[in-house]
Amino acid sequence: MRLLIYGGLLLAMALQRPILGGNSRSKYINKRLVQCKSRFSKIRERNTLYLTEKRDSVPLDTSQLETTPDFSVSEVLQASEPENDLLDKMVQYLPSSTREYLKNDIASLVRDFGDVTNLDSVKVQLALIREQKCPRFHVDKIPYRLLVTYTGPGTQYISKGLSNPMIIPLKSLENTLVWSLLGKFRTWVAQRISNEEYNKLAILPGAAIKECGPGEILILKGADWEGCNGAVHRSPPVDEGDLRLVLTLDTGGGGYENR
């Protein structure tokens, strides 16, 4: 285990700079996008891996959610003007007192997310969950993802410091001789250790981990943003009896487990 930590630290210092790599630019950057004055425009900057926006307390009656069964609703919404009938479907399983607020908030976020990513449509999921969906720190294999946890513990992410490239592979290592030698060993180790052990190895000493608060917006770059190794994050632990209401907006690609 110490070999993985020390080896990862050396690789991280040599390759991550910090957690970024390469000189190419994403296909999502074009003339329209650069000129855009979106509230989320900072996420387009080369050295920005994630963006957060704290908001006032969310006006949701969580006591009503306690009796609501788990659900997951996914739709593809038009970015410029999200369809009202699809928004109704998104919130159909929630108490009536919360629906209008969530519809308006989802529509607003879809517009802003579509603006900053230059998308005509956005993949949207709203889910009520009572378990930790993705307990291991990881990087999404998509260009961008936006997350909002309306109630319950929020997504955890590395706010500064380095992840261990011997545990969480770097995009800049793909198709290299180094990874052809180390990749199989990494997979062998990952399959044989607990989530707790994995996470201890994945985050190198000195890294800071933050957790989003209720209603806080988190936008993450993924590994498919060219020239970027992506933001490291995971879904938070969920205590027995707790629940999370989570909104996910995607530019496409991977599944929704990574919240």
Beta strands, then each sheet from edge to edge (+ up, - down):
strand 1: 50-53
strand 2: 71-78
strand 3: 121-129
strand 4: 144-151
strand 5: 156-160
strand 6: 208-211
strand 7: 217-221
strand 8: 233-234
strand 9: 244-250
sheet 1: 1+ 7- 4+ 9- 3+ 2-
sheet 2: 6+ 5- 8+
end
